[in-house]
Amino acid sequence: MFDKAKAGLQFMKIKKAVESESVEVEDSGVRVIISGFVGMGISEPKVKLLSVNGVENKVLLDTLNKALKKTLEVSAKKLKDMSGELQGMAGM
């Protein structure tokens, strides 16, 4: 029981560290800042800032965040389905 609690605390520490990370890319007048990390279910990536020639575009930012969330949902379902198939094959 203690090991599970310790592992849970370690996971939360890692999750917090990952969520605080950001990547910034600027090219041809377009600037994007994304936080989070895709993988291992640790964090959902989120576009924090999107600007074109110095002008922020909230509609595009919201649309990209919706697309990122939907991508994660589809990927998670696919992985779940595939892992179920693998478990079925292992039981043969």
N, CA, C and O atoms as CSV, one atom per row, in Angstrom:
chain,resi,resn,atom,element,x,y,z
A,1,MET,N,N,0.823,-1.190,0.000
A,1,MET,CA,C,0.000,0.000,0.000
A,1,MET,C,C,0.869,1.256,0.000
A,1,MET,O,O,0.587,2.213,-0.722
A,2,PHE,N,N,1.920,1.249,0.808
A,2,PHE,CA,C,2.823,2.398,0.877
A,2,PHE,C,C,3.488,2.645,-0.469
A,2,PHE,O,O,3.673,3.795,-0.866
A,3,ASP,N,N,3.856,1.558,-1.187
A,3,ASP,CA,C,4.493,1.691,-2.492
A,3,ASP,C,C,3.567,2.366,-3.494
A,3,ASP,O,O,4.016,3.173,-4.308
A,4,LYS,N,N,2.274,2.040,-3.442
A,4,LYS,CA,C,1.303,2.662,-4.353
A,4,LYS,C,C,1.172,4.150,-4.068
A,4,LYS,O,O,1.098,4.958,-4.994
A,5,ALA,N,N,1.142,4.514,-2.796
A,5,ALA,CA,C,1.044,5.927,-2.420
A,5,ALA,C,C,2.294,6.677,-2.864
A,5,ALA,O,O,2.212,7.799,-3.364
A,6,LYS,N,N,3.435,6.054,-2.679
A,6,LYS,CA,C,4.700,6.674,-3.087
A,6,LYS,C,C,4.740,6.848,-4.605
A,6,LYS,O,O,5.168,7.888,-5.104
A,7,ALA,N,N,4.295,5.832,-5.331
A,7,ALA,CA,C,4.261,5.903,-6.796
A,7,ALA,C,C,3.292,6.994,-7.249
A,7,ALA,O,O,3.572,7.711,-8.210
A,8,GLY,N,N,2.156,7.122,-6.564
A,8,GLY,CA,C,1.186,8.162,-6.893
A,8,GLY,C,C,1.751,9.557,-6.700
A,8,GLY,O,O,1.536,10.445,-7.525
A,9,LEU,N,N,2.473,9.746,-5.605
A,9,LEU,CA,C,3.111,11.050,-5.354
A,9,LEU,C,C,4.172,11.354,-6.401
A,9,LEU,O,O,4.295,12.490,-6.859
A,10,GLN,N,N,4.940,10.331,-6.779
A,10,GLN,CA,C,5.972,10.508,-7.803
A,10,GLN,C,C,5.330,10.878,-9.137
A,10,GLN,O,O,5.819,11.757,-9.846
A,11,PHE,N,N,4.226,10.195,-9.476
A,11,PHE,CA,C,3.516,10.489,-10.717
A,11,PHE,C,C,3.029,11.935,-10.727
A,11,PHE,O,O,3.174,12.627,-11.735
A,12,MET,N,N,2.452,12.400,-9.617
A,12,MET,CA,C,1.951,13.772,-9.544
A,12,MET,C,C,3.082,14.781,-9.678
A,12,MET,O,O,2.901,15.839,-10.281
A,13,LYS,N,N,4.233,14.467,-9.129
A,13,LYS,CA,C,5.404,15.345,-9.237
A,13,LYS,C,C,5.848,15.445,-10.700
A,13,LYS,O,O,6.135,16.533,-11.200
A,14,ILE,N,N,5.898,14.307,-11.368
A,14,ILE,CA,C,6.281,14.279,-12.786
A,14,ILE,C,C,5.247,15.033,-13.623
A,14,ILE,O,O,5.609,15.815,-14.502
A,15,LYS,N,N,3.964,14.799,-13.353
A,15,LYS,CA,C,2.885,15.454,-14.096
A,15,LYS,C,C,2.988,16.972,-13.964
A,15,LYS,O,O,2.844,17.699,-14.947
A,16,LYS,N,N,3.234,17.437,-12.760
A,16,LYS,CA,C,3.343,18.884,-12.523
A,16,LYS,C,C,4.543,19.467,-13.282
A,16,LYS,O,O,4.446,20.548,-13.864
A,17,ALA,N,N,5.663,18.753,-13.274
A,17,ALA,CA,C,6.855,19.219,-13.983
A,17,ALA,C,C,6.613,19.269,-15.485
A,17,ALA,O,O,7.023,20.218,-16.153
A,18,VAL,N,N,5.949,18.252,-16.014
A,18,VAL,CA,C,5.673,18.197,-17.455
A,18,VAL,C,C,4.710,19.305,-17.862
A,18,VAL,O,O,4.897,19.948,-18.895
A,19,GLU,N,N,3.681,19.529,-17.051
A,19,GLU,CA,C,2.688,20.550,-17.376
A,19,GLU,C,C,3.269,21.956,-17.359
A,19,GLU,O,O,2.735,22.855,-18.009
A,20,SER,N,N,4.349,22.155,-16.628
A,20,SER,CA,C,4.941,23.487,-16.561
A,20,SER,C,C,5.847,23.774,-17.763
A,20,SER,O,O,6.264,24.915,-17.964
A,21,GLU,N,N,6.150,22.760,-18.553
A,21,GLU,CA,C,6.995,22.944,-19.731
A,21,GLU,C,C,6.201,23.574,-20.876
A,21,GLU,O,O,5.011,23.304,-21.038
A,22,SER,N,N,6.863,24.407,-21.657
A,22,SER,CA,C,6.262,25.023,-22.840
A,22,SER,C,C,7.251,24.992,-23.986
A,22,SER,O,O,8.465,25.017,-23.785
A,23,VAL,N,N,6.713,24.938,-25.188
A,23,VAL,CA,C,7.526,25.015,-26.397
A,23,VAL,C,C,7.022,26.214,-27.188
A,23,VAL,O,O,5.818,26.377,-27.390
A,24,GLU,N,N,7.950,27.045,-27.629
A,24,GLU,CA,C,7.587,28.222,-28.407
A,24,GLU,C,C,8.255,28.136,-29.772
A,24,GLU,O,O,9.452,27.873,-29.881
A,25,VAL,N,N,7.452,28.364,-30.817
A,25,VAL,CA,C,7.969,28.352,-32.188
A,25,VAL,C,C,7.460,29.606,-32.880
A,25,VAL,O,O,6.286,29.960,-32.776
A,26,GLU,N,N,8.370,30.274,-33.592
A,26,GLU,CA,C,7.988,31.450,-34.363
A,26,GLU,C,C,8.603,31.331,-35.748
A,26,GLU,O,O,9.804,31.107,-35.897
A,27,ASP,N,N,7.746,31.487,-36.768
A,27,ASP,CA,C,8.216,31.362,-38.148
A,27,ASP,C,C,7.280,32.146,-39.062
A,27,ASP,O,O,6.059,32.018,-38.970
A,28,SER,N,N,7.843,32.935,-39.920
A,28,SER,CA,C,7.079,33.697,-40.927
A,28,SER,C,C,5.943,34.520,-40.312
A,28,SER,O,O,4.854,34.602,-40.880
A,29,GLY,N,N,6.197,35.120,-39.167
A,29,GLY,CA,C,5.208,35.973,-38.520
A,29,GLY,C,C,4.182,35.230,-37.690
A,29,GLY,O,O,3.300,35.855,-37.101
A,30,VAL,N,N,4.275,33.910,-37.628
A,30,VAL,CA,C,3.349,33.116,-36.828
A,30,VAL,C,C,4.085,32.643,-35.577
A,30,VAL,O,O,5.169,32.066,-35.659
A,31,ARG,N,N,3.478,32.898,-34.422
A,31,ARG,CA,C,4.069,32.512,-33.144
A,31,ARG,C,C,3.094,31.607,-32.398
A,31,ARG,O,O,1.917,31.932,-32.240
A,32,VAL,N,N,3.609,30.461,-31.942
A,32,VAL,CA,C,2.790,29.483,-31.229
A,32,VAL,C,C,3.520,29.055,-29.967
A,32,VAL,O,O,4.718,28.772,-29.998
A,33,ILE,N,N,2.791,29.009,-28.853
A,33,ILE,CA,C,3.320,28.472,-27.603
A,33,ILE,C,C,2.393,27.338,-27.187
A,33,ILE,O,O,1.184,27.527,-27.056
A,34,ILE,N,N,2.979,26.145,-26.977
A,34,ILE,CA,C,2.209,24.972,-26.569
A,34,ILE,C,C,2.794,24.443,-25.266
A,34,ILE,O,O,4.011,24.357,-25.103
A,35,SER,N,N,1.898,24.090,-24.340
A,35,SER,CA,C,2.335,23.484,-23.091
A,35,SER,C,C,1.790,22.076,-23.021
A,35,SER,O,O,0.883,21.709,-23.768
A,36,GLY,N,N,2.348,21.292,-22.120
A,36,GLY,CA,C,1.887,19.928,-21.937
A,36,GLY,C,C,2.746,18.938,-22.679
A,36,GLY,O,O,3.772,19.291,-23.261
A,37,PHE,N,N,2.318,17.703,-22.652
A,37,PHE,CA,C,3.106,16.621,-23.217
A,37,PHE,C,C,2.162,15.546,-23.697
A,37,PHE,O,O,1.239,15.155,-22.983
A,38,VAL,N,N,2.389,15.069,-24.902
A,38,VAL,CA,C,1.572,13.985,-25.439
A,38,VAL,C,C,2.273,12.679,-25.132
A,38,VAL,O,O,3.394,12.452,-25.587
A,39,GLY,N,N,1.644,11.843,-24.388
A,39,GLY,CA,C,2.224,10.536,-24.124
A,39,GLY,C,C,1.998,10.082,-22.704
A,39,GLY,O,O,1.993,10.893,-21.778
A,40,MET,N,N,1.817,8.833,-22.532
A,40,MET,CA,C,1.662,8.178,-21.244
A,40,MET,C,C,0.514,8.757,-20.418
A,40,MET,O,O,0.460,8.547,-19.206
A,41,GLY,N,N,-0.397,9.479,-21.058
A,41,GLY,CA,C,-1.540,10.014,-20.336
A,41,GLY,C,C,-1.176,11.035,-19.284
A,41,GLY,O,O,-1.978,11.313,-18.392
A,42,ILE,N,N,0.015,11.600,-19.366
A,42,ILE,CA,C,0.468,12.510,-18.316
A,42,ILE,C,C,-0.226,13.859,-18.405
A,42,ILE,O,O,-0.676,14.387,-17.388
A,43,SER,N,N,-0.317,14.409,-19.564
A,43,SER,CA,C,-0.865,15.742,-19.675
A,43,SER,C,C,-1.471,15.947,-21.048
A,43,SER,O,O,-1.053,15.329,-22.027
A,44,GLU,N,N,-2.439,16.804,-21.108
A,44,GLU,CA,C,-3.054,17.154,-22.380
A,44,GLU,C,C,-2.354,18.402,-22.914
A,44,GLU,O,O,-2.282,19.412,-22.214
A,45,PRO,N,N,-1.836,18.348,-24.149
A,45,PRO,CA,C,-1.191,19.538,-24.693
A,45,PRO,C,C,-2.219,20.640,-24.921
A,45,PRO,O,O,-3.382,20.370,-25.220
A,46,LYS,N,N,-1.781,21.863,-24.777
A,46,LYS,CA,C,-2.692,22.986,-24.954
A,46,LYS,C,C,-1.932,24.146,-25.591
A,46,LYS,O,O,-0.836,24.497,-25.154
A,47,VAL,N,N,-2.527,24.737,-26.630
A,47,VAL,CA,C,-1.957,25.926,-27.249
A,47,VAL,C,C,-2.263,27.092,-26.320
A,47,VAL,O,O,-3.423,27.419,-26.071
A,48,LYS,N,N,-1.203,27.712,-25.813
A,48,LYS,CA,C,-1.379,28.833,-24.882
A,48,LYS,C,C,-1.487,30.162,-25.623
A,48,LYS,O,O,-2.220,31.059,-25.208
A,49,LEU,N,N,-0.747,30.275,-26.723
A,49,LEU,CA,C,-0.732,31.531,-27.469
A,49,LEU,C,C,-0.597,31.223,-28.948
A,49,LEU,O,O,0.200,30.371,-29.340
A,50,LEU,N,N,-1.367,31.908,-29.761
A,50,LEU,CA,C,-1.236,31.826,-31.203
A,50,LEU,C,C,-1.393,33.233,-31.750
A,50,LEU,O,O,-2.442,33.856,-31.580
A,51,SER,N,N,-0.367,33.732,-32.400
A,51,SER,CA,C,-0.463,35.071,-32.978
A,51,SER,C,C,0.114,35.063,-34.390
A,51,SER,O,O,1.063,34.339,-34.691
A,52,VAL,N,N,-0.478,35.880,-35.239
A,52,VAL,CA,C,-0.013,36.041,-36.610
A,52,VAL,C,C,0.332,37.516,-36.778
A,52,VAL,O,O,-0.517,38.392,-36.618
A,53,ASN,N,N,1.598,37.767,-37.104
A,53,ASN,CA,C,2.107,39.138,-37.237
A,53,ASN,C,C,1.762,39.986,-36.018
A,53,ASN,O,O,1.373,41.147,-36.144
A,54,GLY,N,N,1.910,39.389,-34.831
A,54,GLY,CA,C,1.701,40.102,-33.578
A,54,GLY,C,C,0.250,40.206,-33.129
A,54,GLY,O,O,-0.030,40.771,-32.072
A,55,VAL,N,N,-0.675,39.669,-33.918
A,55,VAL,CA,C,-2.095,39.743,-33.574
A,55,VAL,C,C,-2.561,38.368,-33.113
A,55,VAL,O,O,-2.481,37.393,-33.859
A,56,GLU,N,N,-3.055,38.300,-31.862
A,56,GLU,CA,C,-3.542,37.023,-31.335
A,56,GLU,C,C,-4.861,36.664,-32.005
A,56,GLU,O,O,-5.684,37.529,-32.305
A,57,ASN,N,N,-5.041,35.363,-32.231
A,57,ASN,CA,C,-6.253,34.873,-32.877
A,57,ASN,C,C,-6.913,33.855,-31.958
A,57,ASN,O,O,-6.555,32.677,-31.974
A,58,LYS,N,N,-7.874,34.303,-31.156
A,58,LYS,CA,C,-8.537,33.448,-30.169
A,58,LYS,C,C,-9.358,32.332,-30.819
A,58,LYS,O,O,-9.379,31.212,-30.310
A,59,VAL,N,N,-10.024,32.618,-31.921
A,59,VAL,CA,C,-10.847,31.599,-32.587
A,59,VAL,C,C,-9.965,30.452,-33.067
A,59,VAL,O,O,-10.301,29.286,-32.862
A,60,LEU,N,N,-8.854,30.769,-33.698
A,60,LEU,CA,C,-7.933,29.734,-34.175
A,60,LEU,C,C,-7.321,28.974,-33.002
A,60,LEU,O,O,-7.177,27.753,-33.060
A,61,LEU,N,N,-6.960,29.690,-31.943
A,61,LEU,CA,C,-6.401,29.062,-30.743
A,61,LEU,C,C,-7.386,28.052,-30.149
A,61,LEU,O,O,-7.008,26.922,-29.839
A,62,ASP,N,N,-8.645,28.459,-29.992
A,62,ASP,CA,C,-9.668,27.563,-29.437
A,62,ASP,C,C,-9.896,26.352,-30.343
A,62,ASP,O,O,-10.062,25.235,-29.854
A,63,THR,N,N,-9.904,26.567,-31.643
A,63,THR,CA,C,-10.115,25.480,-32.600
A,63,THR,C,C,-8.964,24.481,-32.552
A,63,THR,O,O,-9.191,23.272,-32.590
A,64,LEU,N,N,-7.731,24.976,-32.468
A,64,LEU,CA,C,-6.582,24.079,-32.362
A,64,LEU,C,C,-6.634,23.262,-31.078
A,64,LEU,O,O,-6.326,22.070,-31.091
A,65,ASN,N,N,-7.016,23.885,-29.976
A,65,ASN,CA,C,-7.116,23.157,-28.707
A,65,ASN,C,C,-8.186,22.076,-28.772
A,65,ASN,O,O,-7.996,20.987,-28.230
A,66,LYS,N,N,-9.308,22.361,-29.429
A,66,LYS,CA,C,-10.352,21.348,-29.607
A,66,LYS,C,C,-9.832,20.191,-30.455
A,66,LYS,O,O,-10.108,19.027,-30.163
A,67,ALA,N,N,-9.078,20.514,-31.507
A,67,ALA,CA,C,-8.519,19.475,-32.379
A,67,ALA,C,C,-7.502,18.621,-31.628
A,67,ALA,O,O,-7.487,17.400,-31.790
A,68,LEU,N,N,-6.658,19.239,-30.815
A,68,LEU,CA,C,-5.692,18.484,-30.016
A,68,LEU,C,C,-6.409,17.535,-29.053
A,68,LEU,O,O,-6.021,16.375,-28.914
A,69,LYS,N,N,-7.446,18.027,-28.397
A,69,LYS,CA,C,-8.195,17.204,-27.447
A,69,LYS,C,C,-8.855,16.026,-28.160
A,69,LYS,O,O,-8.817,14.898,-27.667
A,70,LYS,N,N,-9.455,16.286,-29.314
A,70,LYS,CA,C,-10.122,15.226,-30.077
A,70,LYS,C,C,-9.103,14.183,-30.541
A,70,LYS,O,O,-9.390,12.986,-30.514
A,71,THR,N,N,-7.925,14.623,-30.962
A,71,THR,CA,C,-6.867,13.716,-31.390
A,71,THR,C,C,-6.481,12.782,-30.252
A,71,THR,O,O,-6.310,11.581,-30.463
A,72,LEU,N,N,-6.342,13.328,-29.049
A,72,LEU,CA,C,-6.001,12.507,-27.887
A,72,LEU,C,C,-7.096,11.496,-27.574
A,72,LEU,O,O,-6.805,10.347,-27.241
A,73,GLU,N,N,-8.348,11.916,-27.681
A,73,GLU,CA,C,-9.467,11.009,-27.414
A,73,GLU,C,C,-9.487,9.856,-28.418
A,73,GLU,O,O,-9.667,8.699,-28.036
A,74,VAL,N,N,-9.302,10.174,-29.700
A,74,VAL,CA,C,-9.298,9.147,-30.745
A,74,VAL,C,C,-8.121,8.192,-30.542
A,74,VAL,O,O,-8.275,6.976,-30.661
A,75,SER,N,N,-6.949,8.746,-30.235
A,75,SER,CA,C,-5.755,7.925,-30.009
A,75,SER,C,C,-5.941,7.013,-28.800
A,75,SER,O,O,-5.576,5.839,-28.847
A,76,ALA,N,N,-6.504,7.544,-27.722
A,76,ALA,CA,C,-6.714,6.749,-26.515
A,76,ALA,C,C,-7.676,5.595,-26.787
A,76,ALA,O,O,-7.463,4.479,-26.313
A,77,LYS,N,N,-8.731,5.864,-27.546
A,77,LYS,CA,C,-9.694,4.808,-27.877
A,77,LYS,C,C,-9.032,3.731,-28.731
A,77,LYS,O,O,-9.236,2.536,-28.513
A,78,LYS,N,N,-8.240,4.170,-29.702
A,78,LYS,CA,C,-7.559,3.215,-30.583
A,78,LYS,C,C,-6.597,2.342,-29.775
A,78,LYS,O,O,-6.558,1.126,-29.963
A,79,LEU,N,N,-5.825,2.955,-28.880
A,79,LEU,CA,C,-4.894,2.191,-28.045
A,79,LEU,C,C,-5.637,1.210,-27.147
A,79,LEU,O,O,-5.197,0.075,-26.957
A,80,LYS,N,N,-6.763,1.651,-26.597
A,80,LYS,CA,C,-7.561,0.774,-25.733
A,80,LYS,C,C,-8.081,-0.419,-26.532
A,80,LYS,O,O,-8.016,-1.558,-26.070
A,81,ASP,N,N,-8.596,-0.152,-27.732
A,81,ASP,CA,C,-9.107,-1.218,-28.586
A,81,ASP,C,C,-8.002,-2.203,-28.955
A,81,ASP,O,O,-8.199,-3.418,-28.924
A,82,MET,N,N,-6.841,-1.663,-29.303
A,82,MET,CA,C,-5.722,-2.509,-29.714
A,82,MET,C,C,-5.191,-3.331,-28.545
A,82,MET,O,O,-4.820,-4.490,-28.724
A,83,SER,N,N,-5.150,-2.742,-27.345
A,83,SER,CA,C,-4.650,-3.493,-26.195
A,83,SER,C,C,-5.620,-4.618,-25.849
A,83,SER,O,O,-5.197,-5.684,-25.400
A,84,GLY,N,N,-6.918,-4.391,-26.052
A,84,GLY,CA,C,-7.899,-5.444,-25.836
A,84,GLY,C,C,-7.704,-6.591,-26.809
A,84,GLY,O,O,-7.845,-7.756,-26.437
A,85,GLU,N,N,-7.379,-6.267,-28.058
A,85,GLU,CA,C,-7.111,-7.299,-29.057
A,85,GLU,C,C,-5.871,-8.110,-28.675
A,85,GLU,O,O,-5.855,-9.332,-28.822
A,86,LEU,N,N,-4.841,-7.430,-28.188
A,86,LEU,CA,C,-3.619,-8.124,-27.791
A,86,LEU,C,C,-3.866,-9.054,-26.607
A,86,LEU,O,O,-3.328,-10.159,-26.555
A,87,GLN,N,N,-4.685,-8.599,-25.655
A,87,GLN,CA,C,-5.008,-9.442,-24.506
A,87,GLN,C,C,-5.779,-10.684,-24.962
A,87,GLN,O,O,-5.578,-11.781,-24.440
A,88,GLY,N,N,-6.661,-10.493,-25.939
A,88,GLY,CA,C,-7.421,-11.621,-26.470
A,88,GLY,C,C,-6.515,-12.636,-27.153
A,88,GLY,O,O,-6.725,-13.844,-27.041
A,89,MET,N,N,-5.507,-12.137,-27.861
A,89,MET,CA,C,-4.571,-13.017,-28.557
A,89,MET,C,C,-3.690,-13.767,-27.540
A,89,MET,O,O,-3.348,-14.931,-27.749
A,90,ALA,N,N,-3.335,-13.101,-26.458
A,90,ALA,CA,C,-2.481,-13.718,-25.441
A,90,ALA,C,C,-3.223,-14.835,-24.720
A,90,ALA,O,O,-2.605,-15.789,-24.248
A,91,GLY,N,N,-4.525,-14.723,-24.634
A,91,GLY,CA,C,-5.319,-15.722,-23.940
A,91,GLY,C,C,-5.591,-16.959,-24.771
A,91,GLY,O,O,-6.149,-17.932,-24.265
A,92,MET,N,N,-5.207,-16.939,-26.033
A,92,MET,CA,C,-5.478,-18.095,-26.910
A,92,MET,C,C,-4.612,-19.249,-26.584
A,92,MET,O,O,-4.712,-20.296,-27.224
